[in-house]
Amino acid sequence: VDVHISRLRRLIEKDAQKPEYILTVRNVGYKFDEEES
C-alpha cells in the first residue's frame, strides 16, 4: 500500500514530500483531501 500511495503522490502532488491531497492519518490510514473550487 505504501508503494502505491507514494506513486500516486508523485503523480498528483506538486511536492510529494509535502502532500496536500493524499494525507497520512496516523493509526487510521490515508485521507484524500480534495480542494474545494
N, C-alpha and C positions, 0 to 999 in steps of 0.2 A: 504494500500500500504506500509506503514512504517513497518508493521509487516513482510510482505513478503520480503522486502528488507533486513531487519535485519536477517531473516532466511537464505537468500541467502548469505549474507556476512559471517555468521558463517560457512557456508559450504565451501566457496571457498577462503576466505581470510586467510592469515597467522595470522593476528591480526585484528579482526573485529572492534576494536576501532580505528584503523589506516588503513582504506581501501585503497587498491591500484587499484582495478579493478572496483568496483561499487562506483562511486563518486557522491556526492550530489552537484548539481549546484543550488545555491541559486536563488530563484524566477523563476526557469525553471523546475527543476525536477531532474532526475538521468541520469548519463552518464556511459556507460560501456567502460572503458579504457583498451583495451587488449594490452598485451605486445607483441612487435614485436620480432620475433625469427629469 
